[in-house]
Amino acid sequence: MCWNAAMSSGMLLGFVVVALLAVLTPGLDTMLMLRYAVMGGWRAGFLSLIGISLGCAVWGTASVAGLTAVLRASQLAYDAVRVAGACYLCWLGASALWKSMRRNRSPEDAPEVPVARPSAALRAGLTTNLLNPKVGVFYMSLLPQFLPAGAIAWGAALVAIHVGIGLIWMSTLLSMAAKLRTYLLRDRVRRWLDRLSATVLIAFGLRLAAESN
């Protein structure tokens, strides 16, 4: 089946616009990547971005295959993923707050530059996406509007386009954060940034826990 038969250029353009707007809207993914970029440097931020992108790719593939329909049809399945994601976000935020408070208990010591392990950054980016059922619902709600019936291959292409747009935009933000890292790591700025990002993580977790399908 040729491209024109599967999808008109207007439909493709429409999807790109919607995907771009979704990517440009700041959210949990953006905040998480910037946190790791500041705390662990460019590499940690980039690996968290890779984890986020892998999570999106998994959800997108599952949506194309019809697996995410289970989340829409089963309240129990949706709630299980949602509660697990909420607990994970609250744990990330609470542990970050605890570490920040512990650092401030030793004022006689020279302030330490926080270090985020690359493996932890990758794991956090992937896990927060996989445990967020709203990502799956997003793909399941969006893709059918731009696909002819049964065009599974083009569904995979649209997922790749969305993930690619996210990689480009988030990489731009990552580069900006890396340039500002020296300023952001000043003791007072770092302390408040650390606490703010941790609080936001907890807030996202609580909001996810309170939401329903």
N, C-alpha and C positions, 0 to 999 in steps of 0.2 A: 504494500500500500504506500503510495507516495505521500510526501508531506502535505501537499495541498488537499489530498483526500482525507487525511487524518485531522488536520487542524488548519484553519485559515490564519493568515498573517495577523488579522485583527484579533483573533482569540489569543494568539501568542503574545501580542503586544499588551493586551489586557492583563494577561497573567503576569507579565514582567512588571507592569505598573503596580499591581496588587502586591506582588512579592517584594518589590522595592519599598513600598510603603510599610509593609510589615517589618522588614529588616531595619528601616530607619527609625521606627518607633522604639525608644529606649525601654528596656525591660530587664528581666533577671539575667539573661545571657550577657547583655552589655555590661551590667554591673559586675558580674562574676569575672568576666575576662579582664576588665580594668583593674579589679582588685588584685588578681594574680599578677598582672603586668607591673603594678606598683610594688607589690610585696616581694615578687620573685624575679622581676626583670622581664625582658622581651621574650625570652625562651618560655618561661612559665606562662606568660599571657598567651603566647602562640599555641602552646600545647592545650591550654584550656579551651581555646578557640577550636582546635582540632577535635577535642572531645565533644564540644557543642555541635559541631558540624556532623560528626559521626552519629550523635544522638538524633539529629534531624533526619539524616539519611535513613536510619533504622525506622523511625516513625513513618517517614514518607514511603519507604518500600512496603512496610506493613499496611499502609493505607491503600496503596495501589493493589496489593494482593487481597485486600478486603478484610484483613485481620483486625484493623482498628474498629470495624463495625461492631465487634464484640463489646467494646467500651461503651458504645452508644446504646446497644441493646441490653447490656447487663449492668445494672446499677452496682451490683456487688463487685464486679471486675473493675469498674471505674473507680469506686471508692477505695478499693484495695491499693491501686496504683497511686491514687491521690493522697491517701493517708501516709503511705510509705514516702512519697516525695515531700510531703509537709514535714514529716519527722526528720528527714535527711537535711532539709534546708534549715530547720531550727537547730539541729545539731551542729551544722557548719557555723551558723551565726553565734551560737552559745559558746562553742569552743574558741572561736576567734575573740569574743569578748573576754573570756577567761584568760587567754594568753596575753591580751592587751593589759588587763588589770595586773597580772603577775609581773609584767615588765615594769610597771610603774611602782612596784613595791620596793624596788632597789634603786633609789635615786642617787646613791653614791656611786653606782656603776655607770660607766659610759653607755649612752643609749646604743642599743644594738640595732643594726639594720635588719629588718625582718626578712626572712628567707622562706620562700614557698617552694617546696620540692616540685620539680617538673612532673613527676609521676602523680603527685597529689593533684596538681592542676589539671592534668589530663583526666584523671578519674572524676574529679568534681564536675568538670564540664560535661562529661558523658553521662554521669549518674543523674545530675539535676535534670537533664533533658529526658532521659529514659523514664524517670519517675514523675514526669509531668504529663498527665493524660491529656491536658489541653493542647499539647503539641500534636498529638494524634488526632484529636477532634478537629483541629485547625486544618490539617491536611485532608481529612476525610470530607470536610465541608467545602474546602476550596477546590480541590482537584476535579471533582465531577463537573463543575461549572465550565471547565475549559477543555473537556475531553469528550470525543465521540464515544459512544458505547463500545466497550471492549477494546479500546485503544490502550492496552496496558503498557506497551513499549513507550508510547509518548508520555504516559503518566510518569514513568521512570525518568524521562528526559526533563519533565517539568520539575520534578524533585531535584534533579541535578542543577537546574537553572537557579532554583531558589537557594540551594546550599551554596552555589557559586557566588551569587549576589551577596549572601551573608559573609562569605569569606573575604570578598573584596572590601566591603564596607567596614567590617570589623577589623581587618588588617590595617586599614587607614586609621581607625581610632587607636589601635595598638601602637602604631608608629608615633602618634601624637603623645600618647601616655608615656612611651619610652623616653621621649625628649624632655618631658616634664618630671621624670622620675627623681632627678636630683633635688628639685624643689619640694616635691611631695614627700620626700623622705626626711625632711627636716623634722626634728623631734616632735614639736608641737603639732605641725600639720599632719605628720604620720599618725600620731595618737588619735586625733579626732577623725581622720579619714578611716583609720582602722575600726574605730567604734561605730562610725556612721555606716560603713559597708556591712559590718556584722549585724547591726540593728535592722538594716534593710533586708538582709537574708532572713532574719527571724520574722520580719513583717510579711515577706513573701510566703514563708512557710505557714504562718497563721492564716493568711488570706486563702491559700490553697486548701488548708484544712477546713475552712468555713464554707468553701464553695461546694456546689453540687452539680451533678451532670445536667 
